[in-house]
Amino acid sequence: MRAGAILLVAALAMGCEPADVAGNYTVNLTNGENGCALTNWTVGEMTNAVPVVVVQDGDQVQLDVMGVGGTLLDLAVGSSLFTGQVGGNGITAALIGDNTARQGECVYTTTIDLDASVSGDFMEGQLRWRPVTNHHADCGVLESCENLQTFNGSRPPST
């Protein structure tokens, strides 16, 4: 009985090791809920074949959106680089934008939170776009809204 418990604990501990998620992915995105009422956001709109380079060092990870998608993120949000951690086969990361926008006296930047899982060479997950405001009364819905995107992608198999 005790040997079985030790094996179970060892198996659980091994499951916590970060998976190898590094690679060059091609990602497809689908716009979901437009909770922040962005004018250029169409629910159901898809963006295909976005190149994303994932670099991993132990449980630390960076996801760099490349190509036109990366350029658009740089222009709109102020960054195209997500940083975060890998736990098991899950990735949690954030892109913290530094471009400011205004709505009346409300000043805000945008943060995009990424939650993903990787299985073999396939990645899927969700992005949550949310404003980070100065908490002025003009911010209104921006204080608590978020826009959602789902995504999936793959990397070439390792040889």
C-alpha positions, 0 to 999 in steps of 0.5 A: 500500500505504501509503495503504491502511494509513493508511486502515485506521488512520483507520477503526480510530481512528474506530471508537473514538469513543464512540457516542451512547448518551444517552436514555430507555430502557425496559429488561427484566431477567431474573434469571440465576445466583444465585451468592450464594444470595440468598433473594429471587432467582428464576432466570428471573424477569423485570422489565419496563419499567424506565425508565433515563435515560442521560446522556452527556458525551463518553466519560463516562456515567451510567445512572439507574434510575428508577421503582419499580426505582430506589426498590428499588435505593436501598432495597436497595443504597443507590443507583440510579445507575451511572457509567462510560464509553462506548467505541465502542458499549460501556458499562462502568459500576458502581453502588456501593452504600453500604447495609451488610448483615451475615452474622454478623461479615461486613459488606458492601455491594453493587456492580453492574457493568454491561456493555452494547452499544448498536446504534442505539436498542437496548441489551443487556447483563449486570449482575453483582451482587457483595458487597464484604466486610470479609473476615471469616471469616463472609463465606464464599461472599460473598468470591467470589460474584456474581448475574447478570442480563441485560437489553435495552431501547430508546429512542425513535428520535431525530428 
